[in-house]
């Protein structure tokens, strides 16, 4: 396992699955400056790594991610010296938020493995992933209203698409905490499993996807993301026709066709 950014982010690659672990368990993995820098570096790099076919994002200890490091923010506000300008603050935050875009748009499945709290930007990061596997201990909240913030890391984009506009507004305005079972009912969590089985269940899913048709997964995400972005039916039809034809030329498709005729499981190579 590689340590990234002063051990605040751990990285492990095995069987085509890259696991990124936010590693500040004493603060429920609140996003430190070095952790955010590590995510900005690692997520795009893994997106382009041919050895990686699936990315799992998780947190160390008893929490997924408590969101922004409010204590760190307060300390920086009290620090001596000239504060950064408004433009510099906006640029820095906007640059960090690219992590959510990469998790959502990269041509590889991304999975959030959620134990304990997923709050604020932590919830946004989980929502940016394609799938969310939650333990029974998982707790979710937008949290921003409790600290006088409006929200970042894409939660305002992802949450309404999962739960609908009215429910998303309610969850943002109230900052209520909701359980894993409630997240499952709302369509936020894909699966809820026993806490002791969280890693095993998530990694089994990740390895299953890592053995799948990697090229086709990338084009599936293009189709689905276009729909989420508001593409018209005709535009989605055009995209599907192009991507279906493209994937029909892959070695993976040819292998799957042979396997179907031979009544066996295909072995996908990602090309």
Order of alpha helices (4+ residues) and beta strands (2+ residues): beta-beta-beta-alpha-beta-alpha-alpha-alpha-beta-beta-alpha-beta-beta-alpha-alpha-beta-alpha-beta-alpha-alpha-alpha-alpha
